[in-house]
Amino acid sequence: MQLYIANKNYSTWSLRAWLMLEKSGINFEETKLNLETPEFFSTLKNITPTAKVPCLVDGDSLVWESLAICEYISETYLSGKGWPSEISQRAKARALASEMHAGFNALRNEMPMNIRAKRKLVLSEQAQRDIQRIEQIFTEQYKQHRDWLFGDWSIVDAMYAPVVLRFKTYGIELNELATAYMQQVLECPALQKWVKAALEETEWVEMDETGEERTN
């Protein structure tokens, strides 16, 4: 099994797929391609139709896009345990994962992930509303489960992990329960492994230092 990812300092979508594999204890080979390099596109164009990361190659199976990779791992290797077992909770988990997958565009654009940076920004009203909604999600789920968003670690936690790192970078302060969930995420050994590797990177990508979050 091989997972293609981009720079760990910047790539939120790579992190989501990587966390799913790492937390599941599945053996895989990681191939990191530096963003904005000829190698990035020349390598991926021969593997995935989108020429983007993350991309998972598992035998004859090719899966691209973070949420699809998480679903594939859950169904193929975890007997569906990547989602809550109870039907209504599973439906809610999928809704929250999809909300992150398709939404929060102002937050993404104004607060690109940059693990090694420390910043303060004046955010737009829409970005502030995005933060408030995420704070609501963290608060409600942590109040109910006092652990991960649905008790056991799940795909939803993988989907929201990058925004926790964003909040740390930009000094976003949340209420007590939401902060407790953030701390749970930040103390996760798998995430700490990713962060350590990100901090050791030396590559500088201008778009991710000053502009919008990329879609890779």
Buried (B, 14 or more C-beta within 10 A) or exposed (E): BEBBBBBBBBBBBBBBBBBBBBBBEBEBEBBBBBBBBEEBBEBBEEBBEEBBBBBBBBEEEEBBBBBEBBBBBBEEBBEEBBBBEEEEBBEBBBEBBEBBBEEBEBBBBBBBBBBEEEEEEEBEEBBBBBBEBBBEBBBBBBEEBEBBBBBBBBBBBBBBBBBBBBBBBBEBEBEEBBBBBBEBBBEBEBBEBBBEBBEEBEBEBEEBEEEEBBEB
